[in-house]
């Protein structure tokens, strides 16, 4: 799962391309994993933001067309806001959160994901350029422009043993 405002600094297209690379390199995960990306509308009247939205939608369509089938949609793309209770449910249902902005301040989504995981499960994949990365060293920290590294982190997250998830999540929750 990922949750972002529509903003070019969030690196959403690069993240989608990283998921595409993950699917190319790991066909054994086809029909087993779905990436839900929630993009919250922001600054719709600015041309650059609309261009970014179009690029995101084109990438989602291309990837779903390339890998999807009548029984499986690799990427579920939602362009809307959710209430916090709905977000909490989304975070709890996810096996991993993919938070890879190109440049960001603190990034509260990363912290929300960790804070909601009362089951101590789930894996946070986090950009080294997000402010939260300084505090959350137990996340899988990645370069947000390095598609192969992000693709590898997705695989690591999905294969991470429950004990390791528990240890990492507990450490991040303490912080």
N, C-alpha and C positions, 0 to 999 in steps of 0.2 A: 504494500500500500504506500501511496505518497499523497500528501496534501500540501498544496501550494496556492498562493495568490497567483493570478495571471501576471507574471512579471518576467522580463527577459533575464534578470539576474538569477532566477531559480534554476536554470539549466534543464528545463523540462524536456526539450527535444533531445539533448545529449543523453539524458536518462532513458528516454524511450529507445534511442539507438543502442544504448548499452543493453537494455532488455532484449532487443532484437539480436544482438550478438550472442547473448546468453542462450537464446533459443536456437540459433545457428549451431553453436558449439555443444549443446546439450539436448539432443533430440529425445533422450529418455525422459525429459521433463514435459514434453508435449502432452497435452490433455491432462496434466497433473497440476499445473500451476497457472494461476491467473493473476495478472498485475492490475490492481485497481488504482487508477490515478484520479484524484479529485482536484480539479482546478477551480479555485474560487474567483469569480469575476472581479476585475479590478481595472479602473481607468479605461473603460470601454471606449471613451471618446478619443483616445490617443491612437493615432494611426499605427505606431510601432507595436502597441499592445495587440491590436487587431491582426497585424501581420504575424505576431508570435502565436496567437490563437489559431490562425489558419495553418501555420507550420506544424503545430501540435496535432491538429486534427488530420492533416495529411499524413503525418508519421504514424498515427494510430491506425488510420485506414490502410496504409501500405503494409504495416506489420500484421494486422489482423487478416488482410487479404493473402498475405504470403504464407502464414502459418495456421490460420484458423480453419475450422470446419463447421459443419452444421451442428456438431455436438460440442464444440469448444471455441470460445472467444478468448484469445490470449490476453488482450488488454480491454478492460472495462474503463471507459473514459466518461467522467461526469464533470460537467461544467456548471457548477452551482455551489451554493453555500449549504452547510448542514448545521443544525443545532448542536451544541456541545455534547448533549446526551447521545446523539447519533454518531458523532465523531468518536466518542468513547467506545461505543459498540464496534465501530469500524476498526479502531486500534486493537481492541481485544480479539477480534476475529482474525487479524492478520498474523501471519507467521513472521513477517519482517516488515520493517519500515525503511523505505528508500528515500533518504533526505540528502540530496546532493546539489545544493545551490552552488553556482559559480562564485558568488560573493554574497555574504549574508551577515547580519548582525548576530544576534544570539540564536535565533531559530527556535521559537517556542514549540513548534510541532514536534521536534525531536524530544523535547522535555515532556510534552503531553503524552507522547507514545510511551515513554518510560514510566511516567507517573501513573498511567492507567493500568499498567500490567501487574495487577495484584496476584496473578498466577505465576509471576516471575519467569514467564516464557516469552519468546519472541526475540528477534535480533534487530538491532538498530544498525543500519548502514548509513554512515554520516560523512558528509564532505569535510575535508580538512580545513576548508575556508569558512565554515560556519563557526560562529563564536562558541556554540555549545560543545564543539569538538575539544576545546581546551579542558572542559570539565568531564567529558564523557569518553575517556580513553578506552573504556571497555566496549565501545561500539566498534564495528568494523569501519575504520576510518580510511577514506579513499580520496584520491585526487578527482575532483568533479569533471575533469576534462579527459580522463583516461578511461575510455570505454572498455578496453580489455580488463582492467582492474576492477571496474564496477561489475562487469559480467561475472568475473571470478568471485567477487564478494557476494553476489546473489546466490551463486551455487553454494558457497561456504555457509551462508545463512540458512539455506534450505536443508543442508546436510548436518548442521551443527547439533551435536548431542544435547539432550535435555539438561544434563548436569552442567554443561558449559553455558547454556543459555541462562540457567538459574544463577550461576556464579557471576556472570557478566551483568545481568539485569539487577541482581541484588546490589552489586557494587555501584552501579549507576544510580539506583534509587537512594542509596545512602547519601550520595553527593547531592 
